[in-house]
Amino acid sequence: MSGETRTLPALEAGPVEMPHAILNWSEDFTRDTVWNEHSHPFHELLWNERGTSTAVVGPRVWTITPALGVWMPAGTLHSGSAAAGTRCRAGFFGFGTMAPISPTPAGVEITPLLRLLLERLGGTALPAASRALTEAMVLDVLAPSSRELLVQMPASDLLRPIAEAVRAAPGDRRTLADWASRLGVSPRTITRAFNAETGTSYARWVAAVRARHAVELLGRGWEIDAVAEEVGYRSASAFGAAFRRTTGLTPGAFRAH
């Protein structure tokens, strides 16, 4: 089945007429779907009921799951994608109805309480007083989190071969020294370039790419042992430790049952 491309406009942040302060949106995707670079006049909280999707702002790529969402401030240019089988959810927050939780895109942990509150707002028969109370509770518990699946993509000619190889095969076990030898530079040169372009080390960047790929496989119901091998770890325990260091959560938190 072929994929689908959707085109949306780039709109500046600003007030728009909305029936409620927070509106819910959801869609089941039967085909791989991509969105062009666009922006909304309202703030968005992006999360999934199942499956994985991405949000891309410049060189930064967030993976969105049922456990980890992304706050997208109004007017922020972003593109995205959703894999077939994903049920995407979003909360639209009217511009000016709340102080944004972050002026820039940020990870948000979708806690059981936040999920229940957002789902309650989807009820069509919710009385006005109950809706106002629920919206206030959402705003009270909504906060940026250090837990996020974010990969900053390097773009220089030096690092592009590494980035493309690791993204294509996250299980690639070549070390920093291996890449330095292949590219004819010193390990220190690659280290400095990674820090400058991604804000992190080569090892941590690889771990983030592997975690992102692992989440996609876990969302399809893969066993943890099989995922560990696929993304380049010699044991499930080593994979679990690296995954927790990167995401703050266990692989089991993302596994579809």
C-alpha positions as CSV (number, residue, x, y, z in Angstrom):
1,M,0.0,0.0,0.0
2,S,1.4,3.4,-1.0
3,G,2.0,6.2,1.4
4,E,0.2,9.6,1.5
5,T,1.5,13.1,1.6
6,R,-0.5,15.9,3.3
7,T,0.0,19.6,2.7
8,L,-0.9,22.1,5.4
9,P,-0.3,25.9,5.4
10,A,2.2,27.8,7.5
11,L,0.2,30.0,9.9
12,E,1.4,32.5,12.4
13,A,0.6,32.2,16.1
14,G,-2.5,34.1,17.1
15,P,-6.0,33.8,18.5
16,V,-8.5,31.7,16.4
17,E,-12.2,31.0,17.2
18,M,-12.4,27.7,19.0
19,P,-15.5,26.2,20.8
20,H,-13.3,25.2,23.8
21,A,-9.9,26.2,25.3
22,I,-8.6,22.7,24.5
23,L,-9.8,20.7,21.5
24,N,-9.0,17.0,20.9
25,W,-8.1,15.5,17.6
26,S,-7.4,11.8,16.7
27,E,-7.0,9.8,13.5
28,D,-6.2,6.2,12.7
29,F,-3.6,5.9,9.9
30,T,-3.9,2.9,7.5
31,R,-1.0,4.2,5.3
32,D,2.4,5.7,6.0
33,T,1.7,9.4,6.0
34,V,4.0,12.5,5.9
35,W,3.2,16.1,6.4
36,N,5.0,19.0,4.8
37,E,6.6,21.8,6.8
38,H,3.7,23.8,8.3
39,S,2.6,25.7,11.4
40,H,-0.5,26.3,13.4
41,P,-1.9,29.4,15.1
42,F,-2.6,27.4,18.3
43,H,-0.3,25.3,20.5
44,E,-0.3,21.5,20.1
45,L,0.3,18.6,22.4
46,L,1.1,15.6,20.1
47,W,0.9,12.0,21.4
48,N,-0.2,8.6,20.2
49,E,-2.7,6.1,21.5
50,R,-0.7,3.4,19.7
51,G,2.2,3.3,17.2
52,T,4.9,5.9,16.5
53,S,5.1,9.1,14.6
54,T,7.7,11.9,14.3
55,A,7.8,15.7,14.5
56,V,10.7,17.4,12.8
57,V,11.9,21.0,13.6
58,G,15.0,21.9,11.6
59,P,17.6,19.2,12.4
60,R,15.8,17.9,15.5
61,V,13.6,14.8,15.1
62,W,11.3,13.8,18.0
63,T,9.7,10.3,18.1
64,I,6.2,10.4,19.5
65,T,4.7,7.4,21.3
66,P,1.9,6.6,23.7
67,A,4.3,7.3,26.6
68,L,6.2,10.3,25.3
69,G,4.6,13.3,23.5
70,V,5.8,16.6,22.1
71,W,4.7,20.2,22.9
72,M,4.7,22.3,19.7
73,P,4.3,26.0,20.4
74,A,2.0,28.0,18.1
75,G,3.7,29.3,14.9
76,T,6.5,26.7,15.0
77,L,7.4,25.4,11.6
78,H,7.5,21.6,11.7
79,S,7.0,18.6,9.5
80,G,6.1,15.0,10.5
81,S,5.2,11.5,9.7
82,A,3.1,8.6,11.0
83,A,3.6,4.9,10.4
84,A,0.7,2.8,9.1
85,G,-1.2,1.4,12.1
86,T,-0.6,4.4,14.3
87,R,-3.5,6.2,16.1
88,C,-2.4,9.8,16.5
89,R,-3.8,12.1,19.2
90,A,-3.4,15.8,19.7
91,G,-4.7,18.5,22.0
92,F,-5.1,22.0,20.4
93,F,-4.6,24.8,22.9
94,G,-6.1,28.2,22.0
95,F,-3.4,30.9,21.7
96,G,-3.8,33.3,24.6
97,T,-5.9,30.9,26.7
98,M,-2.8,29.7,28.6
99,A,0.8,30.5,29.2
100,P,2.8,28.1,27.0
101,I,4.6,25.4,28.9
102,S,7.7,26.1,26.8
103,P,8.5,28.7,24.1
104,T,10.2,26.0,22.1
105,P,9.3,22.4,21.3
106,A,9.6,20.1,24.3
107,G,9.1,16.5,25.3
108,V,6.1,15.7,27.5
109,E,5.6,12.5,29.4
110,I,2.1,11.2,28.8
111,T,1.3,10.1,32.4
112,P,-1.8,8.0,33.2
113,L,-3.4,11.1,34.8
114,L,-2.7,13.4,31.8
115,R,-4.0,10.7,29.4
116,L,-7.3,10.3,31.4
117,L,-7.8,14.1,31.5
118,L,-7.2,14.5,27.8
119,E,-9.6,11.6,27.0
120,R,-12.2,13.1,29.3
121,L,-12.1,16.3,27.2
122,G,-13.0,14.1,24.2
123,G,-16.5,13.4,25.7
124,T,-19.2,15.1,23.7
125,A,-21.6,15.3,26.6
126,L,-19.2,16.9,29.1
127,P,-21.0,19.7,30.9
128,A,-19.5,23.2,30.7
129,A,-18.4,23.3,34.3
130,S,-16.8,19.9,34.2
131,R,-15.0,20.8,31.0
132,A,-13.6,23.9,32.5
133,L,-12.4,22.0,35.6
134,T,-10.8,19.3,33.4
135,E,-9.1,21.9,31.3
136,A,-7.7,23.6,34.4
137,M,-6.4,20.2,35.6
138,V,-4.7,19.5,32.2
139,L,-2.9,22.9,32.4
140,D,-2.0,22.1,36.0
141,V,-0.3,18.8,35.3
142,L,1.1,19.6,31.8
143,A,4.8,20.3,32.0
144,P,8.0,19.8,29.9
145,S,10.0,16.6,30.6
146,S,13.6,15.7,30.3
147,R,12.3,12.4,29.0
148,E,12.1,12.6,25.2
149,L,13.1,10.7,22.1
150,L,15.0,13.4,20.4
151,V,17.7,13.0,17.8
152,Q,19.6,16.1,16.5
153,M,20.8,15.2,13.0
154,P,24.3,16.3,12.0
155,A,24.6,17.8,8.5
156,S,28.3,18.4,7.8
157,D,30.0,16.5,5.0
158,L,32.2,14.9,7.7
159,L,29.4,13.4,9.8
160,R,26.8,12.8,7.1
161,P,28.2,9.3,6.1
162,I,28.1,8.3,9.8
163,A,24.6,9.6,10.3
164,E,23.2,8.0,7.2
165,A,24.8,4.6,8.0
166,V,23.6,4.5,11.6
167,R,20.1,5.6,10.7
168,A,19.9,3.0,7.9
169,A,21.3,0.2,10.2
170,P,21.0,1.1,13.9
171,G,22.6,-2.2,14.8
172,D,25.9,-1.1,13.1
173,R,28.6,-1.7,15.7
174,R,31.4,0.4,14.2
175,T,33.1,2.4,16.9
176,L,34.3,6.0,16.8
177,A,37.8,4.7,16.0
178,D,36.5,2.6,13.1
179,W,34.8,5.6,11.6
180,A,37.9,7.8,12.1
181,S,40.0,5.3,10.3
182,R,37.5,5.0,7.4
183,L,37.1,8.7,7.0
184,G,40.9,9.4,7.4
185,V,40.6,11.8,10.4
186,S,41.4,11.5,14.1
187,P,38.8,10.3,16.6
188,R,39.2,13.7,18.3
189,T,38.0,15.5,15.1
190,I,34.8,13.4,15.0
191,T,34.2,13.9,18.7
192,R,34.5,17.7,18.4
193,A,32.2,17.7,15.3
194,F,29.5,15.6,17.0
195,N,29.6,17.8,20.1
196,A,29.4,21.0,17.9
197,E,26.6,19.7,15.6
198,T,24.4,17.6,18.0
199,G,25.3,18.8,21.5
200,T,26.3,15.3,22.5
201,S,28.9,12.6,22.0
202,Y,29.0,10.1,19.3
203,A,28.1,7.3,21.7
204,R,25.1,9.1,23.1
205,W,23.9,10.1,19.6
206,V,24.1,6.4,18.5
207,A,22.2,5.4,21.6
208,A,19.5,7.9,20.8
209,V,19.1,6.7,17.2
210,R,19.0,3.1,18.5
211,A,16.4,3.9,21.1
212,R,14.3,5.7,18.5
213,H,14.4,2.6,16.2
214,A,13.8,0.3,19.2
215,V,10.6,2.1,20.1
216,E,9.2,1.6,16.6
217,L,9.9,-2.2,16.8
218,L,8.5,-2.4,20.3
219,G,5.4,-0.7,19.1
220,R,5.0,-3.4,16.5
221,G,5.1,-6.0,19.3
222,W,8.7,-7.3,18.9
223,E,10.1,-9.2,21.8
224,I,12.7,-7.3,23.8
225,D,15.5,-9.8,23.1
226,A,14.9,-9.5,19.3
227,V,14.9,-5.7,19.5
228,A,18.1,-5.7,21.5
229,E,19.9,-7.7,18.8
230,E,18.4,-5.7,15.9
231,V,19.7,-2.4,17.3
232,G,23.2,-3.7,18.1
233,Y,23.3,-4.8,21.7
234,R,24.8,-8.1,22.8
235,S,22.2,-8.8,25.4
236,A,18.7,-7.6,26.5
237,S,20.2,-6.3,29.8
238,A,22.7,-4.2,28.0
239,F,20.0,-2.9,25.7
240,G,17.7,-2.2,28.7
241,A,20.4,-0.2,30.6
242,A,21.2,1.9,27.5
243,F,17.6,2.5,26.7
244,R,16.8,3.7,30.3
245,R,19.8,6.0,30.2
246,T,18.5,7.5,27.0
247,T,14.8,7.7,27.6
248,G,14.4,7.4,31.4
249,L,11.9,4.6,30.8
250,T,12.1,0.8,30.3
251,P,11.7,-0.9,26.9
252,G,8.5,-2.5,28.4
253,A,6.9,0.9,28.6
254,F,6.8,1.1,24.8
255,R,6.0,-2.5,23.9
256,A,2.6,-3.2,22.3
257,H,0.7,-6.2,23.7
